Amino acid sequence: MRMRKKKHGEERLAACRAILCEKEQAPLGAALIADASAPVCLEIGCGKGGFACAMAEKHPDRAFFAMERIPNVMICALEKAMARVEERTADNLRFIIANADDLEEWFAPASVDFLYLNFSDPWPKARHTARRLTHRNYLQKYFRVLKPTGVLQFKTDNVALFDFTLEEIEALGLTPVALTRDLHHSSYMEDNVMTEYEMNFSSQGYPIHMLRLTPPKK
């Protein structure tokens, strides 16, 4: 269901401008918000920002960027981050209003340490396959901005999307370095940070699927 347009959207975005990246600042990196040597984390499709805020608070030694293509949704994330600013011990969180297609316009090659895809739109219709954020075209794009030692983590409740992702990974000749079809009852749960969707789905008894992937060796 589409979110109702926010009242005074432009003004609310402007009020959060301090933590919203502009294209002129690209390519983005740790030096923008932290020590230049800090690991760079990127979430694509951050939604209302719960995961981004929690990760930035949990890892003050990392620079965290959160991307969302819909300005109306980004307002929620920005305002949440502004409200929780005192819970962060470092000024290490920034947001980007952009589409994953434009990823390489924002980040330089081999500049990202951790890339997160959380509960991406499954685009269930066959004609929309290429829009799925785990399609091989997107995976190759992620690999270009990830460092050779970088890690891509994907979580979803959607079995069909997870199976599709595994097929795309296999087609690229890769194997996940971690995989579970029931994250909350696995050893990977120990360091897991939940998103808003994840809390909702898991409370209804849906198992959460997760995999981690490293870039192919050149």
C-alpha positions as CSV (number, residue, x, y, z in Angstrom):
1,M,0.0,0.0,0.0
2,R,1.4,3.4,-1.0
3,M,2.2,5.8,1.8
4,R,0.1,8.9,1.9
5,K,2.0,12.0,0.9
6,K,3.5,13.8,3.9
7,K,2.3,17.3,4.7
8,H,4.9,20.0,4.4
9,G,7.3,17.4,2.9
10,E,9.8,19.9,1.4
11,E,10.0,21.8,4.7
12,R,10.5,18.6,6.7
13,L,13.3,17.5,4.3
14,A,15.0,20.9,4.6
15,A,14.9,20.6,8.4
16,C,16.9,17.4,8.2
17,R,19.4,18.7,5.6
18,A,22.3,18.3,8.0
19,I,22.2,14.5,7.6
20,L,21.0,14.3,4.0
21,C,23.7,13.9,1.4
22,E,23.8,16.1,-1.8
23,K,25.1,14.9,-5.2
24,E,27.9,17.5,-5.0
25,Q,29.4,15.5,-2.1
26,A,29.9,12.4,-4.2
27,P,31.8,10.2,-4.2
28,L,30.8,9.5,-0.6
29,G,33.1,7.9,1.9
30,A,34.1,7.7,5.6
31,A,35.9,11.0,5.4
32,L,32.5,12.8,5.1
33,I,31.3,11.8,8.5
34,A,34.1,10.0,10.3
35,D,37.8,9.1,10.3
36,A,38.8,8.4,6.7
37,S,39.9,4.9,7.7
38,A,36.5,3.9,9.2
39,P,34.6,1.0,7.5
40,V,31.9,2.3,5.2
41,C,28.4,0.7,5.5
42,L,25.6,1.2,3.0
43,E,21.9,0.1,3.3
44,I,19.9,0.2,0.0
45,G,16.2,0.7,0.6
46,C,16.3,1.9,4.1
47,G,12.6,2.5,4.5
48,K,11.7,4.2,7.7
49,G,15.3,4.1,9.0
50,G,15.1,1.8,12.0
51,F,18.0,-0.5,10.9
52,A,20.2,2.4,9.8
53,C,19.7,4.2,13.2
54,A,20.3,1.0,15.2
55,M,23.5,0.1,13.2
56,A,25.0,3.6,13.5
57,E,24.4,3.5,17.3
58,K,25.8,0.0,17.6
59,H,28.9,0.7,15.6
60,P,30.1,4.2,16.3
61,D,33.4,3.3,14.6
62,R,31.7,2.9,11.2
63,A,30.4,5.4,8.7
64,F,26.8,4.4,7.8
65,F,25.0,5.6,4.7
66,A,21.3,4.8,4.1
67,M,19.7,5.1,0.6
68,E,16.0,5.3,-0.1
69,R,14.5,6.3,-3.5
70,I,11.1,7.6,-2.2
71,P,11.4,11.1,-0.6
72,N,8.1,10.6,1.2
73,V,9.5,7.5,3.0
74,M,12.8,9.2,3.6
75,I,11.1,11.8,5.7
76,C,10.3,9.1,8.2
77,A,13.9,7.9,8.3
78,L,15.4,11.4,8.6
79,E,13.1,12.5,11.4
80,K,13.7,9.2,13.2
81,A,17.5,9.8,13.0
82,M,17.2,13.4,14.1
83,A,15.1,12.3,17.1
84,R,17.7,9.7,18.1
85,V,20.8,11.8,17.6
86,E,21.6,11.8,21.3
87,E,21.7,8.0,21.2
88,R,24.6,8.0,18.8
89,T,28.0,8.5,20.3
90,A,29.4,9.5,16.9
91,D,28.2,11.6,14.1
92,N,28.3,8.7,11.7
93,L,25.0,8.5,9.9
94,R,23.9,10.1,6.6
95,F,21.0,9.5,4.2
96,I,20.8,9.5,0.4
97,I,17.6,10.0,-1.7
98,A,18.5,8.0,-4.8
99,N,17.7,4.8,-6.7
100,A,20.0,1.8,-6.6
101,D,20.5,2.3,-10.4
102,D,22.5,5.4,-9.5
103,L,24.7,3.7,-6.9
104,E,27.9,4.2,-8.9
105,E,27.3,7.9,-9.1
106,W,27.4,8.2,-5.3
107,F,30.2,5.7,-4.4
108,A,33.6,5.1,-5.9
109,P,34.7,1.6,-7.0
110,A,35.9,-0.6,-4.1
111,S,34.9,1.9,-1.4
112,V,32.2,0.1,0.6
113,D,32.9,-2.5,3.3
114,F,29.4,-3.7,4.1
115,L,26.3,-3.5,1.9
116,Y,22.8,-4.3,3.3
117,L,19.6,-5.2,1.4
118,N,16.7,-5.6,3.9
119,F,13.3,-6.8,2.8
120,S,13.6,-5.5,-0.7
121,D,10.5,-5.3,-2.9
122,P,10.0,-8.8,-4.3
123,W,8.5,-7.6,-7.6
124,P,6.7,-10.9,-8.0
125,K,5.5,-10.5,-11.6
126,A,7.8,-12.2,-14.2
127,R,8.0,-9.1,-16.3
128,H,9.5,-7.2,-13.4
129,T,12.4,-9.7,-12.7
130,A,15.1,-7.2,-13.6
131,R,13.7,-4.7,-11.0
132,R,14.5,-7.0,-8.1
133,L,17.5,-5.7,-6.2
134,T,19.1,-9.1,-6.1
135,H,19.0,-9.5,-9.9
136,R,22.4,-10.3,-11.3
137,N,22.7,-6.9,-12.9
138,Y,22.3,-5.2,-9.5
139,L,24.6,-7.8,-7.8
140,Q,27.4,-6.9,-10.3
141,K,26.8,-3.3,-9.5
142,Y,27.2,-3.9,-5.8
143,F,30.4,-5.9,-6.4
144,R,31.9,-2.9,-8.2
145,V,31.4,-0.6,-5.2
146,L,32.3,-3.2,-2.6
147,K,35.9,-3.6,-1.5
148,P,37.4,-7.0,-2.4
149,T,37.0,-7.9,1.3
150,G,33.5,-6.4,1.5
151,V,30.3,-8.3,2.4
152,L,26.8,-8.1,1.0
153,Q,24.0,-9.1,3.4
154,F,20.5,-9.8,2.2
155,K,17.4,-10.5,4.4
156,T,13.9,-11.2,3.4
157,D,10.7,-13.1,4.5
158,N,9.9,-13.8,0.9
159,V,10.8,-17.4,0.0
160,A,10.3,-16.9,-3.8
161,L,12.7,-13.9,-3.7
162,F,15.2,-15.7,-1.7
163,D,15.2,-18.7,-4.0
164,F,15.5,-16.3,-7.0
165,T,18.5,-14.7,-5.3
166,L,20.2,-18.0,-4.9
167,E,19.7,-18.8,-8.6
168,E,21.2,-15.4,-9.5
169,I,24.2,-16.0,-7.3
170,E,24.7,-19.5,-8.8
171,A,24.4,-18.0,-12.3
172,L,27.4,-15.8,-11.4
173,G,29.4,-18.8,-10.2
174,L,29.3,-17.7,-6.6
175,T,28.5,-19.4,-3.3
176,P,27.2,-17.5,-0.2
177,V,29.6,-17.4,2.7
178,A,26.6,-17.6,5.1
179,L,23.1,-18.8,4.6
180,T,20.1,-19.6,6.8
181,R,16.3,-19.9,6.1
182,D,15.5,-19.3,9.8
183,L,17.7,-16.4,11.0
184,H,16.0,-16.0,14.4
185,H,16.7,-19.6,15.3
186,S,20.3,-19.7,14.0
187,S,23.8,-18.8,15.3
188,Y,23.7,-15.6,13.1
189,M,21.0,-14.1,15.3
190,E,23.6,-13.1,18.0
191,D,24.7,-10.0,16.1
192,N,21.5,-9.4,14.1
193,V,19.9,-5.9,14.1
194,M,16.2,-6.1,13.2
195,T,14.3,-3.8,10.8
196,E,10.7,-2.7,11.3
197,Y,9.5,-5.2,8.7
198,E,11.5,-7.9,10.4
199,M,10.0,-7.3,13.8
200,N,6.5,-7.4,12.2
201,F,7.0,-10.5,10.1
202,S,8.8,-12.5,12.8
203,S,6.1,-11.6,15.4
204,Q,3.6,-13.3,13.0
205,G,5.7,-16.4,12.8
206,Y,7.3,-15.9,9.4
207,P,10.9,-17.3,9.2
208,I,13.5,-14.7,8.1
209,H,15.9,-15.8,5.3
210,M,19.4,-14.4,5.3
211,L,22.6,-14.8,3.2
212,R,26.0,-13.1,3.0
213,L,28.1,-12.9,-0.1
214,T,31.6,-11.6,-0.9
215,P,32.6,-10.1,-4.3
216,P,34.0,-12.6,-6.8
217,K,37.8,-12.8,-7.0
218,K,39.2,-10.9,-10.0
